[in-house]
Amino acid sequence: MGRWFDVYAFPVEEPGLQRIGLLFRDVTRRKRDEAALLASAERAEFRVRLADVLRASDDVDGVQREATALLAQHLGVDRVMWGDVPAGE
């Protein structure tokens, strides 16, 4: 269904019957907002860590290796490739 619900179950008091009542509350918007906040925080943390790597050294190859490893970790992949694009093309 692509929806999130809080569900509350409670006994319905009727002598001789074994019944329960259920209340459903649609919390899809809250769940989506929470996920968006989490993703935003993860991106912000990645940007800070990347900025730390980029500013840590003047060794271009070393910075590229560290930035590549950090990006791969952030994206959850085992390979990241870089390419150079000549200016003006």
Secondary structure, 3 states (H helix, E strand, C coil): CCCCEEEEEEEECCCCCCEEEEEEEECHHHHHHHHHHHHHHHHHHHHHHHHHHHHCCCCHHHHHHHHHHHHHHHHCCCCCCCCCCCCCC
